[in-house]
Amino acid sequence: MSRLVAVPDTEGELVYLLEGLEEVLLSLLPAEGDSDDWQPPGPPLGDGSALGALQRVGSEVRAAEREPVVQPLAPDGRFELVPLHFVRLDPADLATVGEALAELGRATLPGGDELVAEVLTERAAGGRHPGDRGQPVAQLVASYARAHGLLDLAPDEDTELLAGCLENRQGQVVLTGAEHDAYRRLTERALGMFHTGDPLARFLYRG
C-alpha cells in the first residue's frame, strides 16, 4: 500500500541528493573485475535491496517533478507560495532506505565498516556532484538523511487536504484560509526536516 507524500519544490536539490546517495550505494555493490575475496557489506547495502528501493523512490520523485506544477497563492491572491509535488511511495522502500542510511551513519563512527567508510570518504573528497566535494563525511550522510526524512514525514490530514485542492491541477490556485493554514503546518515540517533553519528558505515559504 502506497503512502501519499507532499514534497515542496526544492528546485532540484532533493533529486540531487537522491542521486548522490544512489551513487554511494552503487559503489558498495560488487563490480566486474573485483577480486574474489572482495566482501561487500551486509544487507541492505551490499545485496542491492537498498539500491533497488532508492531507485523506485527516486523514479517516483523525478516523475512528479516533471509534471506541470500548480502555483498555490496565499488567500490574498497575490503572494506566490512554494509549489508542492504529490507522490505515492512504498513505505517498505522508505524503510529500507532508512536502514541503509543508518548503516552509512554507523560507518562514520569508530569501529564502523571500513569499506563503507572508504566509499563515503572518496565521495566527500571527489564526488561527481560539486556540492559533495569537501564536505565532512558525517555531513554528507546527514544531507542524504535530510532527503529521506522529507519523503518519510508521516502523512496527515493536511497532506490529504492540500492534495485535494492542488493535485492534478494547472495554473494558479488561491488557497482558502483553512487550506493556507494546512500549507503552513505542512511546510513548517519540511522546513524543520529538509532546510534545517535556512533563513532564505523560510522567506520563500513565508515571505
C-alpha positions in Angstrom: 0.0 0.0 0.0 1.5 3.3 -1.0 1.8 6.5 1.1 0.8 9.9 -0.2 3.6 12.3 0.3 3.6 16.1 -0.3 7.0 17.3 -1.4 7.7 21.1 -1.6 9.6 22.1 -4.7 13.3 22.2 -3.9 14.5 23.3 -7.3 16.3 20.1 -7.9 18.1 19.8 -4.6 16.1 16.7 -3.5 16.8 14.8 -6.7 20.4 15.9 -6.5 20.7 14.3 -3.0 18.9 11.1 -4.0 21.2 10.7 -7.0 24.2 11.2 -4.8 23.0 8.5 -2.4 22.4 6.2 -5.3 26.0 6.6 -6.5 27.2 5.7 -3.0 25.0 2.6 -2.9 26.2 1.6 -6.4 29.8 1.8 -5.2 29.1 -0.7 -2.4 28.0 -3.5 -4.8 30.4 -5.9 -6.5 31.6 -4.8 -9.9 33.1 -6.6 -12.8 36.8 -7.1 -12.1 36.6 -7.1 -8.4 38.7 -9.8 -6.8 37.0 -12.9 -5.5 37.9 -12.0 -1.9 36.1 -8.7 -2.1 33.5 -8.7 0.6 30.5 -6.3 0.2 28.8 -5.0 3.3 25.8 -6.9 4.6 22.2 -6.1 3.7 20.6 -3.8 2.8 23.8 -2.1 1.5 25.6 -5.0 -0.1 22.7 -7.1 -1.5 21.2 -4.4 -3.7 18.0 -4.1 -1.8 18.7 -0.6 -0.6 19.7 0.5 -4.1 16.5 -1.0 -5.6 14.3 0.7 -3.0 16.0 4.0 -3.6 15.7 3.8 -7.3 12.0 3.2 -7.1 11.6 6.1 -4.7 13.8 8.4 -6.9 11.8 7.4 -10.0 8.6 8.5 -8.5 10.0 11.7 -7.3 11.6 12.6 -10.6 8.3 11.7 -12.4 6.4 14.0 -10.1 8.8 16.9 -10.6 8.5 16.6 -14.4 4.7 17.2 -14.2 3.4 20.8 -14.6 3.1 22.2 -11.2 0.2 24.3 -9.9 1.1 27.6 -8.3 -0.6 28.0 -5.0 -1.3 31.5 -3.9 -2.0 32.8 -0.4 -5.6 33.8 0.4 -4.8 37.4 -0.7 -4.4 36.1 -4.2 -1.0 37.8 -4.7 1.7 36.1 -2.7 3.1 33.0 -4.5 3.8 30.1 -2.2 6.4 27.4 -2.8 4.7 24.7 -5.0 4.0 21.2 -3.8 4.5 17.9 -5.6 2.5 14.9 -4.6 4.0 11.4 -4.8 2.9 8.0 -3.7 5.7 6.0 -2.2 6.0 2.4 -0.8 6.6 2.6 2.9 8.7 -0.5 2.7 11.0 1.2 0.3 11.3 4.2 2.6 12.0 1.9 5.5 14.8 0.1 3.5 16.4 3.3 2.5 16.2 4.4 6.2 18.0 1.2 7.2 20.7 1.9 4.7 21.3 5.4 5.9 21.6 4.1 9.5 24.3 1.7 8.2 26.1 4.6 6.5 25.9 6.6 9.7 27.4 3.8 11.7 30.3 3.6 9.2 31.3 7.1 10.1 31.9 6.1 13.8 34.9 4.4 15.2 34.8 0.7 14.5 32.4 1.1 11.6 32.5 -0.8 8.3 35.8 0.2 6.7 34.7 -0.4 3.1 31.6 1.8 3.6 33.7 4.5 5.3 36.2 4.4 2.4 33.4 4.9 -0.2 32.0 7.8 1.8 35.4 9.4 2.2 36.1 9.1 -1.5 32.8 10.7 -2.4 33.3 13.5 0.1 36.7 14.1 -1.4 35.8 13.9 -5.1 32.2 13.2 -5.8 30.7 13.9 -9.2 28.4 16.5 -7.7 30.3 19.6 -6.7 28.2 20.0 -3.5 29.6 16.7 -2.2 33.2 17.7 -2.5 34.9 19.0 0.6 32.1 18.0 3.0 32.9 16.2 6.2 31.7 12.6 5.7 29.2 12.8 8.6 27.7 15.9 7.0 27.4 14.1 3.6 25.4 11.3 5.2 23.3 13.9 7.1 22.4 15.6 3.8 21.2 12.2 2.4 19.2 11.7 5.6 17.5 15.1 5.1 16.3 14.0 1.7 15.0 10.7 3.1 13.4 12.5 6.1 11.5 14.9 3.8 10.0 11.9 2.0 9.3 9.9 5.1 7.3 12.6 7.0 4.2 10.9 8.3 1.1 11.7 6.2 -1.7 13.6 7.9 -4.9 15.5 7.2 -3.0 18.5 5.9 -1.4 16.3 3.2 -4.8 15.0 2.2 -6.5 18.4 2.2 -3.8 20.0 0.0 -3.7 17.1 -2.4 -7.4 17.5 -2.8 -7.1 21.1 -3.9 -3.8 21.1 -5.7 -3.1 17.7 -7.2 -3.7 17.3 -10.9 -4.4 21.0 -11.3 -2.7 23.6 -13.5 -2.2 27.3 -13.4 -2.8 29.2 -10.1 -4.9 28.2 -7.2 -5.8 30.6 -4.4 -5.9 28.8 -1.1 -8.7 29.3 1.3 -7.9 30.3 4.9 -8.1 26.6 6.1 -6.0 25.4 3.1 -3.4 28.1 3.8 -3.2 27.0 7.5 -2.7 23.4 6.4 0.0 24.6 3.9 1.8 26.5 6.7 1.7 23.5 9.1 2.9 21.1 6.4 5.7 23.3 5.2 6.8 24.0 8.7 7.6 20.3 9.0 9.5 20.5 5.7 11.5 23.5 6.9 12.5 21.7 10.0 13.4 18.4 8.3 15.0 19.5 5.0 16.0 23.1 5.3 17.2 23.0 8.9 16.6 26.6 9.8 17.8 28.1 6.5 16.5 31.8 6.7 16.3 32.1 2.9 14.1 29.0 2.6 11.9 30.4 5.4 11.5 33.6 3.5 10.5 31.8 0.3 7.8 29.8 2.2 6.6 32.6 4.4 7.6 36.0 2.8 
